Amino acid sequence: MTSVQRKFRIPPGPVDPVALGIDAETLATLQQLQSEHGDMVSMTKPNGRLAYFVNDPVEVRRILTRRHSKYNKGPGFERVKMLLGNGLIVSDGDVWRRSRRMIQPAFSRQNVHRLMKVMVECCDRRAVHWAELAAQGEVCNITSETSDFALELILITIFSDDYHTRIVTEGENPFAFLSRDSTRDLSVVMKVRHLRSLLLSIIEDRRAGGGADDFDFLSMYLQATDKDGQSFSDAELLDELMTLIVAGFETSANTLNWVWYLIARHPEVEAKLIAEARDHLPNVSALSADSLASMQYTQQVLEEALRLYPPVWLFTRRSHAEDELEHFDVPPDTDIYLSPFILHRTPHYWPDPERFDPERFRETDQSKNERPFFPFSLGPRRCLGEYFSFLEMKVHLGLLLPRFRMQAVDETQPQLELGINLRAAEDIHMKPMQR
Ligand code: HEM
C-alpha cells in the first residue's frame, strides 16, 4: 500500500498485486476475491494503481446513479476507443453530456415505434432463410442468424435505403466482420478505416440533401443540435454512428442467441411463449407497441436470459474525485470493477442461481425489484437502446417462434467467451423445423 493510500480507509483485500483484464481469468479472480474478502475488496494492480471490486448492490447502485459524476469510464475502454473514437459509450464529462442530450430524442418511444416495421422486415428475411433450411433438412447456425438479424436491423434503422444501395452493394455486408472477429487487432483497424470512409461519403450525400427517411437514426443525428444550436461535426457523427452500430447489435444478438439455446432445452417455456405470441400477435397486422407491451411472459424470458448471460458482464470505472462508499474511501484514480454477471448469480439474491427460471421475473413478484439486476446499467449512463432492444427481441421471438421449432443438435453446454461482451465461445447450431 502506498503512503497516499494509507491515509484513506481502504476495504480489505489481498496483499500481493492482482492483475485484472476483461477476460475469463478476471472473472475467476473476482469470484475468488469476493469469497475470501466479501463484497468490498481492495487490491493493488501490478502498475501500483489501487482497484476496488464492488459487489454490494447498494454501493453498485450508488456508483452508477447518484455518484456517477465522480467516475469516468475505466480500464478496457482503450480497446473500444480504437473502434468508437470518442462516441457516447466511451466519452466522459462534458463531451458525453452534450452528445447524450443531442442523441436522446432519437430513442424516444415514438421514434422507436416507427422503426418496428424494419424489425418485421428483418424477421421476414430470416423466416425465408429458415424455411429453406427446414425444407432441405439442414442445420442452422443460430449464432450467425441472430447476429445477421441484429446487424441488418441496426444498419437499416440507421441508413434506411442507403443500406441497400450503398452498403451491401457487393453481396457481403462490410460490417459483418464486427460480429465474426472478436479480436481488435490491426486488420480490424484497417477494416474500420474502410467503413469510416464509406460512412463519410453517405454523410456527405445526406448533408447535400440526398434522400432517406426522416426517422432513421442518421437523419435524427444529422438534425440534432446542442444548446448553442451546433450540430455534430463529421468526425463526431462518424464516432456516434460506429457506436450505435457496435452497441446496438452484438448485445441484442447475443441475448437472442442464448434465448434460442435456452428455449430448446425448456419445452415448457417454449410452449408458454408460443401461446402468448399466438394470443397477442395472431398475425403481423396485430403487431403494435401495445401488443408487444402486453407480452409479459416473453419479457420475463428475456429478463431471465439477461440475468444469466448479461452481454456486458463487467463494468469498469475510474474515480476522478474522492468518494466514500459504505465505510470506506475511494481515493481519486481508483479503478472500480462491477459485475452484473457475478451479482446476477449470487445465491443470496437469486436462489439456485444457475437455474433458468423466467418465473423469477413475474410482474406480481414484489421482491423482484429488490434483487440486483442491471444488464443495461443504471443511472444517467444507462443504455439508451434498452426499449429498442426489447421491442426488437419481442418482435423476433413473437414472429419467428410460432413458425419455427429450433431443435438442439448438440447437448453440450457452450463455454463462455468473456471479452468486452459475453458470448458463447462456440457458435450454436440448431435444426429448424416448420411448425
Ligand atoms: C440486450 C441488449 C442490450 C444490452 C444488454 C445493453 C447494455 C448496455 C450497457 C450495460 C451499457 C452501459 C455500459 C457502461 O456504462 O459501461 C449500454 C450503453 C449503451 N447502449 Fe446498450 N445494450 C443493449 C442494446 C442496445 C441497443 C439495441 C442500442 C442501440 C440501438 C444500444 C445503445 C447504447 C448506447 C448508445 C449506450 C451508451 C449510453 C451512454 O453512455 O450514455 N444498446 N448498453
Boltz pocket constraint, residues with backbone or C-beta under 6 A from the ligand:
constraints:
  - pocket:
      binder: B
      contacts: [[A, 88], [A, 89], [A, 90], [A, 91], [A, 100], [A, 243], [A, 244], [A, 247], [A, 248], [A, 249], [A, 251], [A, 252], [A, 255], [A, 310], [A, 311], [A, 312], [A, 314], [A, 315], [A, 316], [A, 374], [A, 375], [A, 376], [A, 377], [A, 380], [A, 381], [A, 382], [A, 383], [A, 384], [A, 385], [A, 386], [A, 388], [A, 389]]
      max_distance: 6.0
